[in-house]
Amino acid sequence: MNKELSLSYMILKKVILDKSYVSIELNKALQKNPNVNTALVTKIVYGVLEKDITLEYFVECNVNKMPKPEILILLKMVGYVSKTINSIPTFALVNEVVNLAKKEDKYASGFVNAVSKKLISSQIVLPSKKDKIKYLSVKNNYPEWVIKELLKSHDEKFVEDLVSVNLTTLTHIRVNRSLISAREFKIKLELFEIKYEPSLYDYTMYVDYAKLLKVRDLDKLYVVQGLPSIITCNVLGAIEGKVLDTCSAPGGKAIFLAENKNLDIFACDIHGHRLDLIKKYAKNYDVTNIHFCLQDGTKFNPAWENNFDYVLCDVPCSNLGVSRKKPDVFLNKTLNDAKMLSGIQYQILENSARYVKSGGILQYSTCTIIDIENKCVIEKFLKNHKDFELTEIKVPNLNVSNESGLCTFYPNLTHTEGFFIGRLKKK
């Protein structure tokens, strides 16, 4: 039995069928199975997810009728492994998936055996370019519904560039400037021969995270945080006063803002276990100017009315902007999900507006790139709240799409994760 294939299948079933997070399921499985080839399992799992739409199309082209979900996962594995991994012989691959198929359906083995051999002996042929949406979807592993949404506000060339962009494999971090200067940290990276590349600010950079993790002496000297997330904190413009972070978990923005000791920060989350993550985060970085609040962002807290100088709403979203980093983002998501989320997002924004002092800032952000969760939410809010107005957002040296207070990070322009910021001021 090939343990790596069997374990990969188990993880993929959890992620695809049970909607579990790939990072959590992968870590759990590898901890329970320390003797497997960790790198191989990781490659198979992430590889299948990164090519999920493409692989489904490949299978569809080689069957008369699509199989049930468990069998489809096995065939996607065959499609991926046979084209990308040379260390597993094809006979071993077919034998293992047939055995796994028998456990799911005793009548499926013949079907899986025949289709697996067809997949191995054939190549993926993309759809005709005449069907632009289907072609872009299969080629770039992007859901058709997302491409259709993007085409509502962008031309075909822009959308094609967006869905095909490849981002760096390095991890973005910022220096913990309360403990070390950016210059000193970079010297340490060079001392330990850890590769890094510059980012927008002198205290941010892209690093070889696998190597960085091995150097325990540097643990508290940096924080893993995406560049758009850091920019969000900077354009908030919080110098002194009270800051409410309405949807704070896992806490990166609150911890960054807390480096300014003139700020009194209230970090909130609807879930106690996620709030505990922020507390642990803050303790790890010796942050003391944060209050932790168990609070539903859609529910009004009368004690906070007109009480904050800055309110940050980094709302729950479809996460479409981070799909290149998190390949399970597209799984089981539909346009209806995005529409449902936009309703929740609006509720949080409208509720949070009541906490802002006159002259204060209300800032809305997501890590998605479709208007229904971004621009449309802000436009609806402004239509119903004449006491707020958009204010300018300045992001120098980065090619963001900036429309007078609405700032979108399109990965093909910024070479960062996709992100959106809307900055509002209370009159």
C-alpha positions as CSV (number, residue, x, y, z in Angstrom):
1,M,0.0,0.0,0.0
2,N,1.3,3.5,-0.9
3,K,0.8,5.4,2.4
4,E,1.4,8.8,0.8
5,L,-1.5,8.3,-1.7
6,S,-3.8,6.9,0.9
7,L,-3.1,9.7,3.4
8,S,-3.4,12.3,0.6
9,Y,-6.8,10.9,-0.3
10,M,-8.0,11.0,3.3
11,I,-7.0,14.7,3.6
12,L,-8.5,15.7,0.3
13,K,-11.8,14.0,1.3
14,K,-11.9,16.1,4.5
15,V,-11.1,19.3,2.7
16,I,-13.4,18.8,-0.4
17,L,-16.3,17.0,1.1
18,D,-16.3,18.0,4.8
19,K,-15.2,21.7,4.0
20,S,-12.3,21.5,6.4
21,Y,-9.3,23.8,6.2
22,V,-6.4,22.2,4.2
23,S,-3.7,23.5,6.5
24,I,-5.3,22.1,9.6
25,E,-6.1,18.7,8.1
26,L,-2.7,18.4,6.6
27,N,-0.9,19.2,9.8
28,K,-3.1,16.8,11.8
29,A,-2.6,14.0,9.4
30,L,1.2,14.4,9.2
31,Q,1.5,14.5,13.0
32,K,-0.3,11.2,13.3
33,N,1.8,9.7,10.5
34,P,5.4,10.8,11.1
35,N,6.9,8.1,8.9
36,V,5.3,9.2,5.6
37,N,7.1,11.3,3.0
38,T,5.8,14.7,4.3
39,A,6.9,16.6,1.2
40,L,5.2,14.2,-1.2
41,V,1.9,14.2,0.7
42,T,2.0,18.0,0.9
43,K,2.7,18.2,-2.9
44,I,-0.2,15.9,-3.8
45,V,-2.7,17.6,-1.5
46,Y,-1.9,21.1,-2.5
47,G,-1.3,20.2,-6.1
48,V,-4.8,18.6,-6.5
49,L,-6.4,21.6,-4.8
50,E,-4.5,24.1,-6.9
51,K,-5.6,22.4,-10.1
52,D,-9.0,21.2,-8.9
53,I,-11.1,22.9,-11.7
54,T,-8.6,21.8,-14.4
55,L,-8.5,18.3,-13.1
56,E,-12.3,18.0,-12.9
57,Y,-12.4,19.1,-16.6
58,F,-9.8,16.5,-17.5
59,V,-11.8,13.7,-15.8
60,E,-15.0,15.0,-17.4
61,C,-13.4,14.7,-20.9
62,N,-12.6,11.0,-20.2
63,V,-15.8,9.6,-18.8
64,N,-19.4,9.3,-20.1
65,K,-20.9,10.1,-16.7
66,M,-19.3,11.9,-13.8
67,P,-18.7,9.6,-10.8
68,K,-19.7,10.2,-7.2
69,P,-17.5,12.8,-5.2
70,E,-15.2,10.2,-3.5
71,I,-14.3,8.5,-6.8
72,L,-13.9,11.9,-8.5
73,I,-11.2,12.8,-5.9
74,L,-9.3,9.6,-6.7
75,L,-9.4,10.3,-10.4
76,K,-8.2,13.9,-9.9
77,M,-5.3,12.5,-7.9
78,V,-4.5,10.2,-10.8
79,G,-4.6,13.1,-13.2
80,Y,-2.3,15.2,-11.1
81,V,0.2,12.6,-9.9
82,S,0.6,11.0,-13.4
83,K,1.5,14.4,-14.9
84,T,3.7,15.9,-12.2
85,I,5.2,13.2,-9.9
86,N,7.8,10.8,-11.3
87,S,8.6,9.0,-8.1
88,I,5.3,7.0,-8.1
89,P,5.2,4.4,-10.9
90,T,2.0,4.4,-12.9
91,F,1.2,0.8,-12.0
92,A,1.5,1.6,-8.3
93,L,-0.7,4.7,-8.7
94,V,-3.4,2.7,-10.5
95,N,-3.3,-0.2,-8.0
96,E,-3.6,2.1,-5.0
97,V,-6.5,4.2,-6.3
98,V,-8.3,1.0,-7.3
99,N,-7.9,-0.4,-3.8
100,L,-9.1,2.9,-2.3
101,A,-12.1,2.9,-4.7
102,K,-13.1,-0.6,-3.5
103,K,-13.4,0.8,0.0
104,E,-15.8,3.5,-1.2
105,D,-17.8,1.3,-3.6
106,K,-17.1,-2.3,-4.4
107,Y,-18.5,-1.9,-7.9
108,A,-16.3,1.1,-8.7
109,S,-12.9,-0.7,-9.1
110,G,-13.3,-1.6,-12.8
111,F,-14.4,1.9,-13.7
112,V,-11.6,3.6,-11.7
113,N,-9.0,1.2,-13.3
114,A,-10.2,1.9,-16.9
115,V,-10.5,5.7,-16.4
116,S,-7.2,5.9,-14.6
117,K,-5.4,4.3,-17.5
118,K,-7.1,6.7,-19.9
119,L,-6.0,9.7,-17.8
120,I,-2.4,8.5,-17.7
121,S,-2.2,7.9,-21.4
122,S,-3.8,11.2,-22.5
123,Q,-3.0,14.9,-22.1
124,I,-5.2,17.8,-20.9
125,V,-6.7,19.6,-23.8
126,L,-8.0,23.0,-22.9
127,P,-11.5,24.1,-24.1
128,S,-11.8,26.3,-27.2
129,K,-10.8,29.9,-26.8
130,K,-14.1,30.8,-28.4
131,D,-15.7,29.9,-25.0
132,K,-13.6,32.6,-23.2
133,I,-15.0,32.0,-19.7
134,K,-14.7,28.2,-19.8
135,Y,-11.2,28.5,-21.3
136,L,-9.9,30.9,-18.7
137,S,-11.5,28.9,-15.9
138,V,-10.0,25.6,-16.9
139,K,-6.6,27.0,-17.8
140,N,-6.2,29.1,-14.6
141,N,-8.2,27.1,-12.1
142,Y,-10.6,30.0,-11.6
143,P,-14.4,29.4,-11.1
144,E,-16.5,30.6,-14.0
145,W,-18.8,32.6,-11.7
146,V,-15.9,34.7,-10.4
147,I,-14.6,35.4,-14.0
148,K,-18.2,36.5,-14.9
149,E,-18.2,38.9,-12.0
150,L,-14.9,40.3,-12.9
151,L,-15.9,40.8,-16.5
152,K,-18.8,43.0,-15.3
153,S,-16.3,45.8,-14.4
154,H,-13.1,44.9,-16.4
155,D,-12.2,44.1,-20.0
156,E,-11.1,40.6,-21.1
157,K,-7.4,41.4,-21.2
158,F,-7.4,42.6,-17.6
159,V,-9.3,39.6,-16.4
160,E,-7.1,37.2,-18.2
161,D,-4.0,38.9,-16.7
162,L,-5.6,38.8,-13.2
163,V,-6.6,35.1,-13.2
164,S,-3.3,34.0,-14.7
165,V,-0.9,35.9,-12.4
166,N,1.7,34.0,-10.4
167,L,2.7,35.5,-7.1
168,T,6.0,34.9,-5.2
169,T,6.3,31.7,-3.2
170,L,8.1,33.7,-0.5
171,T,6.2,34.7,2.7
172,H,5.6,38.3,3.6
173,I,6.6,39.4,7.1
174,R,7.1,42.6,9.0
175,V,9.8,43.3,11.6
176,N,8.7,43.7,15.2
177,R,10.2,47.1,15.6
178,S,9.5,47.2,19.3
179,L,12.3,44.7,19.7
180,I,14.7,45.3,16.8
181,S,15.3,47.8,14.0
182,A,14.7,46.7,10.4
183,R,18.4,47.2,9.6
184,E,19.5,44.9,12.4
185,F,16.9,42.3,11.5
186,K,18.1,42.2,7.9
187,I,21.7,41.8,9.1
188,K,20.5,38.7,11.1
189,L,18.8,37.3,8.1
190,E,22.0,37.6,6.1
191,L,24.0,36.1,9.0
192,F,21.7,33.0,9.0
193,E,21.8,32.9,5.1
194,I,18.0,33.4,4.9
195,K,16.9,34.7,1.5
196,Y,14.7,37.8,1.5
197,E,13.4,40.3,-1.0
198,P,12.4,44.0,-0.3
199,S,8.8,45.0,0.1
200,L,7.0,48.3,0.2
201,Y,8.3,49.5,3.6
202,D,11.8,49.2,5.0
203,Y,10.4,47.0,7.8
204,T,8.6,44.6,5.5
205,M,10.0,41.9,3.3
206,Y,9.4,38.6,1.6
207,V,11.4,35.7,3.1
208,D,12.1,32.0,2.7
209,Y,9.8,31.1,5.6
210,A,10.9,27.4,5.8
211,K,14.4,28.5,6.6
212,L,13.3,31.3,8.9
213,L,11.2,28.9,11.0
214,K,14.3,26.9,11.7
215,V,16.0,29.8,13.4
216,R,14.4,30.0,16.8
217,D,16.5,33.0,17.9
218,L,14.5,35.2,15.5
219,D,11.0,34.0,16.6
220,K,9.7,37.2,18.3
221,L,11.5,39.6,16.0
222,Y,9.1,39.3,13.1
223,V,5.4,38.8,12.4
224,V,3.9,37.0,9.4
225,Q,1.5,39.5,7.8
226,G,0.4,40.2,4.3
227,L,1.4,43.6,2.7
228,P,-2.2,44.7,2.1
229,S,-3.0,44.0,5.7
230,I,-0.1,46.2,6.8
231,I,-1.2,49.0,4.4
232,T,-4.7,48.8,5.8
233,C,-3.3,49.7,9.2
234,N,-1.1,52.5,7.9
235,V,-3.8,54.2,5.8
236,L,-6.2,54.1,8.8
237,G,-4.0,57.0,10.1
238,A,-4.4,56.2,13.8
239,I,-2.0,58.4,15.7
240,E,-3.7,58.5,19.1
241,G,-7.0,57.7,20.7
242,K,-9.3,54.7,20.7
243,V,-9.4,52.1,18.0
244,L,-12.1,49.4,17.5
245,D,-11.1,46.3,15.5
246,T,-14.5,44.8,14.9
247,C,-13.5,41.5,13.3
248,S,-10.0,41.1,14.7
249,A,-9.1,37.4,14.6
250,P,-6.5,36.2,14.1
251,G,-5.2,39.6,15.3
252,G,-2.5,40.7,12.9
253,K,-3.9,44.2,12.5
254,A,-4.5,44.8,16.2
255,I,-1.0,43.6,17.1
256,F,0.5,45.9,14.5
257,L,-1.5,48.9,15.6
258,A,-0.7,48.2,19.2
259,E,3.0,49.0,18.5
260,N,1.8,52.6,18.8
261,K,1.4,52.9,22.6
262,N,-0.7,56.1,22.1
263,L,-3.5,53.9,20.9
264,D,-6.1,52.1,23.1
265,I,-7.2,49.1,21.0
266,F,-10.4,47.0,21.4
267,A,-10.0,43.7,19.5
268,C,-13.3,41.8,19.0
269,D,-14.5,38.5,17.6
270,I,-17.8,36.6,17.7
271,H,-16.1,33.4,18.7
272,G,-14.4,32.8,22.0
273,H,-11.7,30.4,20.6
274,R,-10.7,33.0,18.0
275,L,-10.5,35.7,20.6
276,D,-8.2,33.3,22.6
277,L,-5.9,33.3,19.5
278,I,-5.6,37.1,19.6
279,K,-4.8,37.0,23.3
280,K,-2.1,34.4,22.7
281,Y,-0.8,36.4,19.8
282,A,-0.6,39.6,22.0
283,K,1.1,37.8,24.9
284,N,3.7,36.3,22.6
285,Y,4.6,39.8,21.4
286,D,4.3,41.4,24.8
287,V,1.5,43.7,23.7
288,T,-0.4,45.3,26.6
289,N,-2.6,48.1,25.1
290,I,-5.3,45.8,23.7
291,H,-8.7,45.0,25.3
292,F,-10.3,41.7,24.2
293,C,-14.0,41.7,23.6
294,L,-16.4,38.9,22.7
295,Q,-18.7,40.7,20.4
296,D,-20.8,40.0,17.3
297,G,-20.0,42.7,14.7
298,T,-23.6,42.7,13.5
299,K,-25.0,43.3,17.0
300,F,-25.1,46.9,18.5
301,N,-23.2,47.5,21.8
302,P,-24.8,50.7,23.3
303,A,-21.7,51.3,25.5
304,W,-19.6,52.0,22.5
305,E,-21.9,54.5,20.7
306,N,-19.9,57.6,19.4
307,N,-17.0,56.3,21.5
308,F,-14.2,55.5,19.0
309,D,-11.8,57.7,17.0
310,Y,-11.1,54.9,14.5
311,V,-13.2,51.8,13.7
312,L,-11.7,49.1,11.5
313,C,-14.1,46.6,9.8
314,D,-12.0,43.8,8.2
315,V,-15.1,41.8,7.5
316,P,-15.6,38.1,6.8
317,C,-15.5,37.6,3.0
318,S,-15.1,35.1,0.2
319,N,-11.3,35.3,0.4
320,L,-11.0,35.3,-3.4
321,G,-8.0,37.6,-3.2
322,V,-5.8,35.0,-1.4
323,S,-6.6,32.0,-3.7
324,R,-3.0,31.7,-4.8
325,K,-1.9,31.2,-1.2
326,K,-4.9,29.2,-0.1
327,P,-5.9,26.8,-2.8
328,D,-9.0,25.6,-1.0
329,V,-10.6,29.1,-1.2
330,F,-12.6,28.3,-4.3
331,L,-14.0,25.0,-3.1
332,N,-17.8,24.9,-2.6
333,K,-18.2,28.7,-3.1
334,T,-20.9,30.2,-5.4
335,L,-22.2,33.6,-6.3
336,N,-25.0,33.1,-3.8
337,D,-22.4,32.7,-1.1
338,A,-20.8,36.1,-2.1
339,K,-24.3,37.7,-2.1
340,M,-25.0,36.3,1.4
341,L,-21.7,37.6,2.7
342,S,-22.3,41.0,1.3
343,G,-25.4,41.2,3.4
344,I,-23.4,40.4,6.6
345,Q,-20.7,42.8,5.5
346,Y,-23.2,45.6,5.2
347,Q,-24.7,44.8,8.6
348,I,-21.3,45.0,10.2
349,L,-20.4,48.2,8.5
350,E,-23.7,49.9,9.3
351,N,-23.6,48.8,12.9
352,S,-19.9,49.9,13.3
353,A,-20.8,53.3,12.0
354,R,-22.7,54.0,15.2
355,Y,-19.4,53.6,17.2
356,V,-17.5,56.4,15.4
357,K,-17.1,59.8,16.9
358,S,-17.8,62.9,14.9
359,G,-14.7,63.5,12.7
360,G,-13.6,59.9,13.2
361,I,-12.6,57.3,10.7
362,L,-14.6,54.2,9.6
363,Q,-12.5,51.8,7.5
364,Y,-13.9,48.8,5.6
365,S,-11.7,46.1,4.1
366,T,-11.8,42.6,2.6
367,C,-9.4,40.2,1.0
368,T,-11.6,39.7,-2.0
369,I,-11.7,41.3,-5.5
370,I,-15.3,41.3,-6.7
371,D,-17.5,44.5,-6.5
372,I,-20.4,42.8,-4.9
373,E,-18.4,42.5,-1.6
374,N,-16.5,45.7,-2.0
375,K,-17.6,48.8,-4.0
376,C,-21.3,47.8,-3.9
377,V,-21.3,47.6,0.0
378,I,-19.7,51.0,0.3
379,E,-22.0,52.6,-2.2
380,K,-25.1,51.2,-0.5
381,F,-23.7,52.4,2.9
382,L,-23.1,56.0,1.6
383,K,-26.6,56.1,0.1
384,N,-28.1,55.4,3.5
385,H,-25.6,57.4,5.6
386,K,-25.2,61.0,4.5
387,D,-23.2,61.8,7.6
388,F,-20.2,59.8,6.2
389,E,-18.0,60.6,3.2
390,L,-15.1,58.9,1.4
391,T,-11.6,60.2,2.1
392,E,-8.5,59.8,0.1
393,I,-6.3,56.8,0.4
394,K,-2.6,57.2,-0.5
395,V,-0.5,54.1,-1.2
396,P,2.8,55.4,-2.7
397,N,4.9,53.1,-4.9
398,L,2.3,50.5,-5.4
399,N,0.0,50.2,-8.5
400,V,-3.3,50.0,-6.7
401,S,-6.6,50.8,-8.3
402,N,-7.5,54.0,-6.4
403,E,-10.9,55.6,-6.8
404,S,-11.2,58.5,-4.3
405,G,-11.4,56.5,-1.1
406,L,-11.9,53.1,-2.7
407,C,-8.6,51.2,-3.1
408,T,-8.4,47.7,-4.7
409,F,-5.3,45.6,-4.8
410,Y,-5.5,43.5,-8.0
411,P,-2.7,40.9,-7.9
412,N,-1.8,41.4,-11.6
413,L,-1.1,45.1,-10.8
414,T,0.2,45.0,-7.2
415,H,1.8,41.5,-7.2
416,T,0.3,41.1,-3.7
417,E,-2.8,39.2,-2.5
418,G,-6.1,40.7,-3.7
419,F,-7.5,43.2,-1.2
420,F,-9.9,46.1,-0.9
421,I,-10.0,49.2,1.4
422,G,-12.8,51.8,1.7
423,R,-12.0,54.7,4.0
424,L,-14.9,56.8,5.4
425,K,-14.9,59.9,7.6
426,K,-17.8,60.9,9.8
427,K,-18.8,64.5,9.3
